[in-house]
Amino acid sequence: DEHEDNQYKPEVLEVTPNKKHTDIVDPDGPDGEPISLFESGAILLYLAGKTDRFLPGTVRGRYETLEWLMFQMGHIGPMFGQAHHFNNYAKEKIQYAMDRYNNEQTRLYRVLENRLGESEWIGCGEYSIADMANYPWVKGWKSYGVDPDAHPNFMRWIGAMEARPAVQRNNEMAVEIRERMAKAAEGKEEINMFDTKENAAMLARATGG
C-alpha cells in the first residue's frame, strides 16, 4: 500500500528501514524471540536455514547456490527493475536508458541460458532459493522479447518451475494481491515511488531527520 500514512508508520519502518516491502516478522525467531527481516535474499536465507530446506547441505552446493542468489540480487533485480521503469513508467522516453537496460536484460537471459545448460537448476543440481529468487523477475520472458528457440535450457527450467504446485499457487496469489491493493488504494493519494527526492523527505519527516 504505497501511501505515506502506511509506508512511513514507525511500526513499518521498524521492520523495513528502507521502506520497501519485502519483509517478514517471525514470532518464533532465534532463541524463541521474535525477529523481523527485510530484503528478499536475507529472508530466503533465513527461511532456508530455519527449515533446513532449499539450500544444499554440501559446502560446494551451498556456495554455488549462494553465488546465484547474489547474481539475482546484484544483477537480475536491479537491471530488470531499471528496464521496467524506463520502458513503462518514466515520464520521458530516454533512448539511452532504455537501450542500456534492455540490452543488459537480454544479456542476463543469456547468462541464465548458459548456466542452465550445465545445471538442472540455477543454483545447483537441486531446486533451491536461487531458483525462487530469480523466477519472479524472469518469468515475464514473453514481454521481454526472449526467443524461446534460442533459449532451450531456460525454457526447460521455466517449464519445471511452473509445474511446481507452490509456484502455481504463488502466481495465483500475486494476481489476487494486486487486485486487493488496487481496491485498497481507491480514493487515496498515491505516492510516486519513483520520486526519490520526495520519498527521502517523507522518510526524514517520519524519522525526525
C-alpha positions as CSV (number, residue, x, y, z in Angstrom):
1,D,0.0,0.0,0.0
2,E,2.1,2.9,-1.3
3,H,0.7,5.7,0.8
4,E,2.6,7.9,3.2
5,D,0.2,7.2,6.2
6,N,1.0,3.5,5.8
7,Q,4.6,3.3,4.4
8,Y,6.1,5.7,7.0
9,K,4.4,4.5,10.2
10,P,7.0,3.8,12.9
11,E,6.0,0.1,13.1
12,V,6.5,-0.3,9.4
13,L,9.9,1.4,9.3
14,E,11.0,-0.7,12.3
15,V,10.5,-3.8,10.1
16,T,11.7,-2.4,6.8
17,P,14.0,0.6,7.3
18,N,14.4,1.0,3.5
19,K,10.7,1.5,3.1
20,K,10.4,-1.4,0.6
21,H,8.2,-4.4,1.1
22,T,9.6,-7.3,1.1
23,D,9.7,-8.1,4.9
24,I,8.6,-10.7,7.4
25,V,8.2,-11.0,11.1
26,D,8.7,-14.4,12.6
27,P,7.3,-14.5,16.2
28,D,9.3,-17.7,16.8
29,G,12.8,-16.5,15.8
30,P,16.2,-17.4,17.2
31,D,16.2,-18.4,20.8
32,G,12.4,-18.2,20.7
33,E,12.4,-14.4,20.3
34,P,10.6,-12.5,17.5
35,I,12.7,-11.4,14.6
36,S,11.9,-9.1,11.7
37,L,13.8,-9.2,8.4
38,F,13.7,-7.1,5.2
39,E,15.3,-7.8,1.8
40,S,14.2,-10.9,-0.1
41,G,17.7,-12.5,-0.2
42,A,18.0,-12.3,3.6
43,I,14.5,-13.6,4.1
44,L,15.2,-16.6,1.8
45,L,18.4,-17.4,3.6
46,Y,16.7,-17.2,7.0
47,L,13.8,-19.4,6.0
48,A,16.1,-22.0,4.3
49,G,18.2,-22.1,7.5
50,K,15.2,-22.4,9.8
51,T,13.5,-25.1,7.8
52,D,16.7,-26.8,6.6
53,R,15.3,-26.9,3.1
54,F,16.1,-25.4,-0.3
55,L,19.8,-24.8,0.5
56,P,22.2,-27.8,-0.2
57,G,23.9,-29.5,2.7
58,T,27.3,-29.8,0.9
59,V,29.7,-26.9,1.0
60,R,30.1,-26.8,-2.7
61,G,26.4,-26.9,-3.4
62,R,25.7,-24.3,-0.8
63,Y,28.2,-21.8,-2.2
64,E,27.1,-22.4,-5.8
65,T,23.5,-21.7,-4.7
66,L,24.6,-18.5,-2.8
67,E,26.5,-17.1,-5.8
68,W,23.4,-17.4,-8.0
69,L,21.3,-15.9,-5.2
70,M,23.7,-13.0,-5.2
71,F,23.5,-12.9,-9.0
72,Q,19.8,-12.2,-8.7
73,M,20.3,-9.6,-6.0
74,G,23.2,-7.8,-7.8
75,H,22.2,-8.1,-11.4
76,I,18.7,-9.6,-12.3
77,G,16.8,-7.5,-9.8
78,P,18.4,-4.1,-10.3
79,M,18.8,-4.4,-14.1
80,F,15.3,-5.8,-14.8
81,G,13.9,-3.2,-12.4
82,Q,15.5,-0.3,-14.3
83,A,14.5,-1.7,-17.7
84,H,10.9,-2.0,-16.5
85,H,11.0,1.6,-15.1
86,F,12.4,3.2,-18.3
87,N,10.2,1.2,-20.6
88,N,6.9,1.7,-18.7
89,Y,7.0,4.4,-16.1
90,A,9.5,7.1,-17.0
91,K,7.7,10.3,-17.9
92,E,10.1,10.9,-20.7
93,K,11.4,8.3,-23.0
94,I,15.2,8.3,-22.8
95,Q,16.6,6.1,-25.5
96,Y,20.0,5.7,-24.0
97,A,18.5,4.4,-20.7
98,M,16.1,2.0,-22.5
99,D,18.8,0.6,-24.7
100,R,21.2,0.3,-21.8
101,Y,18.9,-1.7,-19.6
102,N,17.1,-3.6,-22.3
103,N,20.4,-4.8,-23.7
104,E,21.6,-5.8,-20.2
105,Q,18.4,-7.7,-19.6
106,T,18.9,-9.6,-22.9
107,R,22.5,-10.4,-21.8
108,L,21.3,-11.7,-18.4
109,Y,18.8,-14.0,-20.0
110,R,21.8,-15.4,-22.0
111,V,23.7,-15.9,-18.7
112,L,20.9,-17.9,-17.3
113,E,20.6,-19.9,-20.6
114,N,24.3,-20.8,-20.3
115,R,24.0,-21.7,-16.7
116,L,21.0,-23.9,-17.2
117,G,22.9,-25.7,-19.9
118,E,25.3,-27.0,-17.3
119,S,23.0,-27.3,-14.3
120,E,19.4,-28.6,-13.9
121,W,18.5,-25.8,-11.6
122,I,20.1,-22.3,-11.3
123,G,22.0,-22.8,-8.1
124,C,23.0,-26.4,-8.3
125,G,21.6,-29.8,-9.1
126,E,18.5,-29.4,-6.9
127,Y,15.7,-26.8,-6.6
128,S,16.8,-24.1,-4.2
129,I,16.4,-20.5,-3.0
130,A,18.4,-19.4,-6.1
131,D,15.5,-20.5,-8.3
132,M,13.0,-18.9,-6.0
133,A,14.8,-15.6,-6.2
134,N,15.3,-15.4,-9.9
135,Y,12.0,-16.8,-11.2
136,P,9.7,-13.8,-10.3
137,W,11.9,-11.5,-12.3
138,V,12.4,-13.6,-15.4
139,K,9.0,-15.3,-15.8
140,G,7.8,-12.4,-18.0
141,W,10.2,-13.5,-20.8
142,K,7.5,-13.2,-23.4
143,S,7.1,-9.5,-22.7
144,Y,10.9,-9.0,-23.0
145,G,11.2,-10.4,-26.4
146,V,13.1,-13.6,-25.4
147,D,13.2,-16.1,-28.3
148,P,12.3,-19.5,-26.8
149,D,14.1,-21.4,-29.6
150,A,17.3,-19.6,-28.8
151,H,16.9,-20.3,-25.0
152,P,16.0,-24.0,-24.8
153,N,17.7,-24.5,-21.4
154,F,15.9,-21.5,-19.9
155,M,12.6,-22.7,-21.3
156,R,13.1,-26.2,-19.8
157,W,13.7,-24.5,-16.5
158,I,10.7,-22.2,-16.8
159,G,8.6,-25.3,-17.5
160,A,9.9,-27.1,-14.5
161,M,9.4,-24.1,-12.3
162,E,5.8,-23.6,-13.4
163,A,5.0,-27.3,-12.9
164,R,5.6,-26.9,-9.2
165,P,2.4,-26.6,-7.2
166,A,3.9,-23.9,-4.9
167,V,4.9,-21.8,-7.8
168,Q,1.4,-22.1,-9.3
169,R,-0.2,-21.0,-6.0
170,N,2.2,-18.1,-5.7
171,N,1.4,-16.9,-9.2
172,E,-2.4,-17.1,-8.4
173,M,-1.8,-15.2,-5.2
174,A,0.2,-12.5,-6.9
175,V,-2.9,-11.7,-9.1
176,E,-5.2,-11.6,-6.1
177,I,-2.8,-9.4,-4.1
178,R,-2.5,-6.9,-6.9
179,E,-6.3,-6.8,-7.1
180,R,-6.7,-6.2,-3.4
181,M,-4.0,-3.5,-3.4
182,A,-5.8,-1.7,-6.3
183,K,-9.1,-1.8,-4.4
184,A,-7.5,-0.6,-1.2
185,A,-5.8,2.3,-3.0
186,E,-9.1,3.7,-4.3
187,G,-9.7,7.2,-3.2
188,K,-6.2,7.6,-1.7
189,E,-3.5,9.9,-2.9
190,E,-0.8,7.6,-4.3
191,I,2.9,8.2,-3.5
192,N,5.1,8.5,-6.6
193,M,7.6,5.8,-5.6
194,F,9.9,7.0,-8.4
195,D,10.2,10.5,-6.9
196,T,13.3,9.7,-4.8
197,K,13.6,13.3,-3.6
198,E,10.1,13.4,-2.2
199,N,10.5,9.9,-0.7
200,A,13.7,11.0,1.1
201,A,11.8,13.9,2.5
202,M,8.9,11.7,3.7
203,L,11.4,9.3,5.4
204,A,13.1,12.3,7.1
205,R,9.7,13.5,8.4
206,A,8.8,10.1,9.7
207,T,12.1,9.6,11.5
208,G,12.7,13.1,12.7
209,G,15.6,13.7,10.3
